[in-house]
Every structure is written in structure tokens, then in C-alpha cells.
Amino acid sequence: MYTSPLEERRRALEDAFFQKQDDELLRRIREDLEHEEARRELARACGLHDDAVLELLLQVGIEADTFVALALVPLVGVGWANGTLERAERDALMEAAHEVGIERGTPAYDLLEGWLSRQPKHKLLEAWQAYAGALGKSVSAEQRDLLRNDFVERSRKVGAAAGGLLGIKAVSKNERAVLEEIGKAFG
């Protein structure tokens, strides 16, 4: 059976169109599967299964392999509260990172470096607050108070690191506001 060159060209274009559609559909399916797997791994790492909280964390770059960096988000928030990160605050953050086991060359360290080199969007602290709120609901009142006090105290150390004049006003008004948000996050 004879097919004209125009008919062959039409079929080739049609095949190419549908192949492109199929490729796009497969790409989206792969992305959805990868995202779902990342959410499951994060849920295992953090022990929470609140889909809304997990989504917020994923949106700000927190995954299973960077989850440990989440412990530093309130400290980072206090460090950047005045719009700049002082050298002493950065040093205090790096010391806190070492204390929670974040080592150079790990994804968590790379994420922290990004937070230290440019001020993160407020959405990062909001994601942490959502996580802290969910965590606060899953533990006893005594454990919640211990967590709250620990986060507030470690964050206060970052705020006080840059000092003030002879230690007076070592924690600024903006830093105190972030500390207040941190304290309220656990419910």
C-alpha cells in the first residue's frame, strides 16, 4: 500500500507528539513517586506522620538526610533576627551544629552552610514551628516543657553570642521576638 510523503510526515509528527506526551507523563509519575518516597523517609526519620507538616519540611529542603539540621532552625532564626548574622553568632551556630552531630561534608552541613550564607525565608521557621507543634502534641507535658526550654536556651545563646555593650542588651528586641515564637511553637 502506497503512503504519500505527506501522510508519512503527518504520522511521524503525530507519533512524536504522543511520544512527548508519554515522556512528560512518565516524568511526572517518577517525580511523584520520588516525592512520596522522600516523604516516607522523612516520616521515618522524624517520627511524625502528619502529611501537612512533612510537606512543609520538604518544601524548605528538609529531607531524611538533612533532618538533623532541623534542630538548628530556631537558632538560625535568632541569629538572623536583626537582618545580619554576626561572626560570633555564626560561631555559636557551628558549635551547636557540632553538638548535634552535623559534620562537614554531609547534606545537613551543606544545608546549614546555605542558611548561614544568606538569610533563610521566614517559611523555614514556620515549617520548624509546625514540626515543633506536632512534636509537642506527641509527647508528655513534661517532655514538651523540656524541649521548649532546651530550644529557647540554645537559641538564646546564639542571640547573646554577639553580645551588647558590656553584656547589656545582649539579646536584641528582634531576637527576643524570635525567642518568643520558638517558645510558643510547642503549644
C-alpha positions in Angstrom: 0.0 0.0 0.0 1.3 3.4 -1.0 1.5 6.2 1.5 2.3 9.6 0.4 5.3 11.6 1.9 2.8 14.0 3.4 1.0 11.1 5.1 4.3 9.7 6.4 5.2 13.1 7.7 1.9 13.5 9.4 2.3 10.2 11.1 5.8 11.0 12.2 4.7 14.3 13.7 1.7 12.6 15.4 4.0 9.9 16.8 6.5 12.5 18.0 3.7 14.5 19.7 2.3 11.4 21.6 5.8 10.3 22.5 6.4 13.7 24.0 3.1 13.5 25.9 4.1 10.0 27.2 7.5 11.1 28.2 6.1 14.1 30.2 3.6 11.8 31.9 6.3 9.3 32.9 8.5 12.2 34.2 5.6 13.5 36.4 4.9 10.0 37.7 8.6 9.5 38.5 8.7 12.8 40.3 5.5 12.0 42.3 7.0 8.6 43.3 10.3 10.2 44.3 8.5 12.8 46.4 6.3 10.2 48.1 9.4 8.1 48.9 11.2 11.3 50.3 8.1 12.0 52.4 8.1 8.4 53.8 11.8 8.5 54.6 11.3 11.9 56.3 8.4 10.5 58.3 10.6 7.6 59.5 13.5 10.0 60.4 11.4 12.4 62.4 8.8 10.0 63.8 5.8 12.1 62.7 3.2 11.2 60.1 1.4 14.5 59.7 1.3 14.9 56.0 0.9 18.7 56.1 4.0 19.1 58.4 6.0 16.7 56.3 5.1 18.7 53.1 6.2 21.9 54.8 9.5 20.4 55.8 10.1 19.0 52.3 9.3 22.4 50.8 12.1 24.1 52.8 14.7 21.4 51.9 14.4 19.2 55.0 14.7 15.5 54.0 15.7 12.4 55.9 19.4 13.0 55.3 19.2 16.7 56.4 16.6 16.2 59.2 19.3 16.7 61.9 19.7 20.3 60.7 16.1 21.0 61.6 17.3 21.2 65.3 19.2 24.4 64.3 16.4 26.2 62.6 15.3 28.2 65.7 19.0 29.1 66.4 19.4 30.3 62.8 16.2 32.3 63.2 17.6 34.1 66.2 21.0 34.6 64.5 19.4 36.3 61.5 16.7 38.2 63.6 18.5 41.5 63.1 18.9 41.0 59.4 22.6 40.1 59.6 24.5 37.1 61.1 27.4 38.3 63.2 30.6 36.3 63.2 30.1 35.3 66.9 26.6 34.1 66.1 27.9 32.0 63.2 30.5 30.5 65.5 27.8 29.7 68.1 25.7 28.1 65.4 28.7 26.0 64.2 29.3 24.9 67.7 25.7 23.9 68.1 25.9 22.0 64.8 28.8 20.0 66.0 27.0 19.2 69.3 24.1 17.7 67.3 26.4 15.7 65.1 26.4 17.7 61.9 29.8 17.2 60.3 31.4 18.9 57.3 30.7 17.0 54.0 27.2 15.9 55.0 24.0 17.1 53.3 22.9 18.6 56.7 26.1 20.6 56.9 25.6 21.8 53.3 22.1 22.9 54.1 23.3 24.7 57.2 26.0 26.5 55.2 23.3 27.8 52.9 21.3 29.1 55.9 24.5 30.8 57.2 25.5 32.4 53.9 22.1 34.0 53.2 19.1 34.7 55.4 16.6 32.0 55.0 13.0 32.9 54.2 10.6 33.0 57.2 8.9 29.9 55.8 11.8 27.9 57.2 11.0 29.0 60.8 7.3 28.4 60.0 8.0 24.8 58.9 10.0 24.3 62.1 7.2 25.7 64.2 4.7 23.3 62.5 7.1 20.4 63.3 7.5 21.6 66.9 3.8 21.9 67.4 3.2 18.4 66.1 6.0 17.1 68.2 4.6 18.9 71.2 1.3 17.1 70.8 3.0 13.7 70.7 4.9 13.9 73.9 4.0 14.4 77.6 3.7 17.9 79.1 6.9 17.4 80.9 8.8 16.4 77.8 7.3 19.3 75.9 8.5 21.7 78.5 12.0 20.2 78.4 12.1 20.5 74.6 10.8 24.1 74.7 13.3 25.1 77.4 16.2 23.4 75.5 15.4 25.1 72.2 14.8 28.5 73.8 18.0 28.3 75.8 20.2 27.1 72.9 18.7 29.8 70.7 19.2 32.5 73.4 23.0 31.6 73.4 23.2 32.4 69.7 21.4 35.7 70.3 23.7 36.6 73.2 26.9 35.5 71.3 27.3 38.8 69.6 26.9 40.5 73.0 25.9 44.0 73.5 27.7 46.9 75.2 29.3 45.2 78.3 26.7 42.4 78.1 23.8 44.9 78.4 21.1 44.2 75.9 22.9 41.1 74.7 19.7 39.8 73.2 18.1 42.4 70.9 14.4 43.1 70.7 14.2 41.3 67.4 15.9 38.3 68.8 13.6 38.3 71.8 10.6 38.3 69.4 12.0 35.2 67.7 12.7 33.5 71.0 9.1 34.1 72.0 7.9 32.5 68.7 10.2 29.5 69.5 8.7 29.2 73.0 5.1 29.3 71.7 5.8 26.7 68.9 5.4 23.7 71.2 1.9 24.7 72.2 
